[in-house]
Amino acid sequence: MADLIADADIVINLIGKYYDTKKLEDTPSFPYLKYSVSTSVHEANVEVPKTIAELCTEMQVDNLIHVSSAAANPDSSSEWARTKFEGEEEVLKAYPWATIVRPTQMFGHEDKLLNWFANMADRFPVVPLIDGGHALTQPVWVDDVAKVINRIVDDPEMFEGRRVDCFGPQDYSYAELARFVYDITGQNPTLSEIPVPVAKYAGNLLQYEGNPYMTPDLIDLWSEDYLPEMTAEEYEAQPVKDKVFTMKDLGVEATPIEKVAFRYLHRFRKGGHFLLAGGYH
């Protein structure tokens, strides 16, 4: 990392993980193999950002942008959310003038939100709604977050030691998002309202996949609201001193999810979107 940072004027940290990377190790007794953690959520979300911030201070890098999450919360039931908060704290200890960017869940072509519902319906006849899917989220388009970071890079001194919250124009429950996705894809899985303790049985099995669709910690995360810290009115009413910026302050208008989702979800339709139009078959 030191080699990469050495000649940088601005460093942008996008590193993060929502699951422990596991590997198989030999053991002397039956079954002679066991899973061990090679890179943990804590290492990726806390230790790595801390190291980057320390290197930026040591090498006198002009500006550091640390991308965290709107879910960052020391009191969350999710380790991922707790470590995102801890990562912010460690970054600011080592590099107090860092800019913290806090997006809500991001949607886009390779997202793990809308694609999650579509992929789960492809793999399983039943798709779980954690605690009924009642928790709320306010997804933001990844391109909008990229624009925000670009604006910060254009004038980094203005945002030193400040936070920028990024969020979409509307909140949804996970149940609403599921139905929105299946309305686009034409998939028809059974949506089952599953309590957190029951869902964790599936999470305990699926967490061993290379890129897991479910983990016990992800279930905890999706059982809680994933929203910006304030309402739009509260952001507007802040005093200028120590103001938490939003995308609006940087001239970025939040893109509605309905304008983007079809572009990458129609691939899950049987036969693609051409099947619904006359003259193609």
N, C-alpha and C positions, 0 to 999 in steps of 0.2 A: 504493500500500500504506500509506503514511503516513496518508492520510486515513481508511482503514479502521481502523487500529490506534490512532489518536489517543485515542479515548475508551474503549478496551477495558480491562477488568480482567484478562481471560484471553484469550490468543490460542492457537488450535489450528491447527497447520500440517499439512495433509493433502496438500500439493502434491507430486507426483512423476510421473515418466515412465519408461517402459521402452524407449522408442524416440525417435530424433531426428525432430522434425517437419521435413519437407522441403517445398521449394517449387521451382517451375520458374523459371529465369532466362534471359533472352536472352543469347546469345553472338554475337560478330561473325562466327564461321566456322561451317561445317557441323558438327553438325546444327542450329545456331542456338538450341538450348535445352540447359540442363543443370540437374541437381538441385543445390540448395544447402541447407544446414541453416538453418532459421529459429530453432528452439529445440532445443538439444541436451539429452541426458540429463544431462550435467554441469551445465548451467545450471539445469535443473529440480530436480535432486537435491542440488546443492551451493550454487550461487550464490543461488538464491531463498531457501532456508532461512537461509543466512548473512545475507542482507539483512533478512529478517524478524526474526532474533535481534538484529541491530544496532539496528533500529528499536525493538524492545521495550526494549532497554537505554536507548536515547536518550530514549524517551518514558516511561520508568519504569513500564512495564506490570508489574503485580503477578506474573503467572504466564504461562509459555509451555509448551505441550505440543507436542512435536515427534513426529509419527508416522513412524517409520522402518521397519525390517524386520528379521526374524530372520536374513535372509540377509546382512545388512551385514557385510562382511568385506574387509579391505584386501588379502588374498591370493587372493581369488576370481578365477576366469578370466573372470567376467562384469563388464563395466564397470558395469552397473546396481548390482550388489552392492557393488562398490568405491566407487561414488559415494554410495550410501546410508550407508556407513560414514564417508566423508569429510564428508558433510553433517552427521552427528551431531557429528563433531569440531569443525566450524566453528560449529555452533549453541552448543556448550558453551564454546567460546572467547569468543564474543560475549555469551553469557548463561549463565553457569556453573550457575545454579540451575534451568535448564530441566528438565522431565520428559520422558524419552525413552520412547516406547511402541514396542515391537518385536513386531509380530504375525508369525506365520508366514503362509503363503499363505491368503488369506481366501476363503471360499465364501459364496454368497448369490445372490439373484435375477439380478444383473447381473455375476456374477464372470467372471474370465478363466481359470478353472481347470476346473471341471466343464463349463461352457458351451463351453470351448475344444474339448474332445473331441467334444461333440455337434455343434457348428458345423463342425468339420473333417470329420466323417462325413457331414454334409449336403452339403458342397462337393466332397469328394474320395472316390474309392473306396478309397483307401489312407490310413491314419492312421499317422504315424511314431511309434515309441517310441524316443526319443533314447537311444542306447547300451543298447537293450533295455528301457528304462523301469525300470531297476533302482534309480535314485536314489530316496531317501526324502523324503517331505514329511509334515507333520503339520498339516493344514488346520484353521483356526479359523473359526467362524461370525462373519460381520461384525457381527451384532447383539450378540454377546458382547463384541467389541472396543468397540463403541459404549457398552455398559454400563460397561465399564472406564473409558473416557474420562469418562463421566458421573460415576462415583464419584470420579475424580481432581478433577473440577471442584467437587464437593461439599466437598472438603477439600484444596485444592491445596498448602497449606503442608506437609502431611505428606509430599508426594512431590517437594518441591523438590530438584533435583539428583540425583534417583534414576531408576532404570530400571524399567519394568514390561514383563515378557515375556508375550505372549499366544499360546496354542497350544491345539490341540484335544486330545481325550483319547486319540487313537491315531494312529500313523504308518502310512503306506501307500507302496508303490512307485507310480510313475506307471502302470505296467502294471496294477496292481490297481485304480487309480482309473479307468482306461479301461474295464476290464471291468465295474466297478460302474456306470458311466454307461450303458453299452450294455445292461446288464441292465434298467435303468429305461426307456430310450428305445426298446428293440427294434431299434435300428440294428445293422447287421451289416457294418461295414467290415472290410477286411483290416488287421490290425495288423502293421506291419512294423518289425522291429528294425533301426534305422539308426544307423551310427556317426556321431559328431559331425561329422567332416570332410565326409561325404556329405550329412548333413542341412543343412549350411551352404550347399550349392548352392541348395537350395530357399529357405532363409532369405534369401539374397542377392537372390532374385527377389521374394519376397513382402514384403520390408521396404518396398517402395515403395507399398504400399497405404496408403490414408488411415488405417486403423486396423489395422495388420498383425497377422495371426495368428502369423506367425513372423518372427523376425529372427535374424541370426547370434548376437547377444548373448543373446537369449532361449534359444537352443539351448544356449549355454554355461551359463546359469543352471539349466536343467532337467537338465543332466548332473551336477549336484552335489546333495548332500543339502541340503534346505531345512528345517532342524529347529531347535528351541530350543537354546540354548547348553549347557544341562545336562539331566540326567535329572530326573524328579520327585523322586527321593530326594536328589539333590544340591541341588535348590532348597530342600528341607525342611531339609537339614543346614547351611545357611548360618548364619554368625553374624549377629546382629541388626544390628550396625554395618555399613553399606554393603551391606545385603542387596538383592539384585535381587528385586523383587516379582513375583508371578505373579497370574493372575486369581483363584486360590483365596484369596490374601491379601486381595483386595478383595471377597470374597463372591460371585464370579461363577463358576458351574459351567459347565465347557466342554460345549457341546452336540454330541452325536455327529452326524456327517455324514449318517447314515442317517435321522435324524429330520427333516431339512430338504430334502434333495436332490430328492425326488419332487415337491415343491411347484412347482418351476420347470423340472424336466427332462421332465416328462410331455408338455409341449407339443411335444417333438420326435417323439413317437410318431405314426405314420401314422394319422390319424383321431382322435388324442387318446386319452385313457384310456377313453373311453366305448366304443371299438371292441371292447374285451375283455369288456364286460359285456353280458349278454343283455337284450333288450327295448329297445335304443336304435337298432336298425337293422333 
